[in-house]
Amino acid sequence: MKEPQTLRIHDTLTDTLQPVLPADGKRVGFYCCGPTVYASAHIGNFRTFIVQDVFRRVLELSGTPVKHVRNITNVDDKTIKASQDQGQSLNEFTAYWTEKFHADCAAMNLLGPQIEPGAVEHIAEQIEMIRVLMEKGHAYRAEDGSVYFRVESFPQYGRLSKVSERELTTTTTARSEDEYDRDSLADFALWKAAKPEDGDNFWESPWGSGRPGWHLECSAMSTKYLGPGFDVHSGGIDLTFPHHENEIAQSEACTGETFARLWLHVVHLMVDGRKMSKSLGNMYTLDDLKAKGFLPAEVRYGLIAGHYRKHLNFTLPGLEAARPNLQRLARLDRQLHEAAGHPKLPKYAALCKRDNNPDALGRFAPAFASLLDNLNVPKALGETFRAAGELEKQPAAATEADYFGLRVLLEALGLELPPVEVEEAPEEIRALAEARLQARADKDFAKSDELRDEILALGWRVKDVKGGYELEPA
Ligand SMILES: [Zn+2]
């Protein structure tokens, strides 16, 4: 029987490292706030989605199944406005951008969530939640037909983001322009009364026609698919307040149960040392980077290379390091595959069923252990290249466990390797390899080893093959 290993993550609620264990003893319920589908997601959005993908992969590969739910925000001010500008219906417009999002996810090798609910398809669930909140006295209807959550009625408000009441009033003042008449500035909309500019994008409710507030969809859909209390909720750090704080308030006030037990937040991506913004022209999408010659796998590599709890400074020259690193891993993978006697390529699902305890991962056990320790990807990559260095120097020492260890690690990071590039060795290297071939023919193995090391020191590895040798970059 396979014993699951324990992943630990930083939990925002308690500000401590916490083990990720399924409360039901079977699988981890995992909810992620998904994209708003009105344009291509940019790399800042993708950094969060890819870290969440690595989280799920590490859990599954360490023996814990995951039920992954990620919503699609397909109705809000932005989607309504943009669809109208395009002269399309909201459904037609958001379907297009949802498909584009899926294509980008597939290109960067993200596992699709098992359930991907859309807000528009869950209006009834959201109305029901508001009805309960009204009944319990946590919500009130304003004159225009909008419904607000009364923050004062939920004393635990602010626990996640550590926002005090005074801050609450000042930070929300700036947001008040787009809200309607509320009793307190801290109160937030559960239902937004229809306005003329919404066109025909409204639904009927007991409080008049309108649409749900954005925060509510995540509460309604996570409750529907994962239950009122579940294991892990995740999003970008900017969602902590007010979005996640509001989710907790409305969910717990409605169900009377603890909402998510653990909160996994991904810190912002910076581009060239600055915050991403339209005006700076640094809000790259995958298409922008593809147009600059980068492969999706290289973008993924660049987006996971930093720790999720630290600002990652994304730069184009930095991203160029991904290509040689992936090439090196591809050569190593080929080398270990050969050493293991050319086994059939193990699929992700098969690797998840395997017992990936440290003994079974060979030299890649420390790298996988780094992932279990709060998803430390930079350390895992460092350990991986350290193991790679050993195996490149001593190819004969490679074991089958090394091959499977590398496969598990690559799957945990979701790295798809490019084909090994054949590079022509320079004249000087080929001359040394010829001399080595002669030394071997002369059975002067000391000389042959010396030449092999000399070639390696110059950045090439010589391999003996039938009738000669092969050269490849080390
Ligand atoms: Zn959400």
Boltz pocket constraint, residues with backbone or C-beta under 6 A from the ligand:
constraints:
  - pocket:
      binder: B
      contacts: [[A, 32], [A, 33], [A, 34], [A, 215], [A, 218], [A, 243], [A, 247]]
      max_distance: 6.0
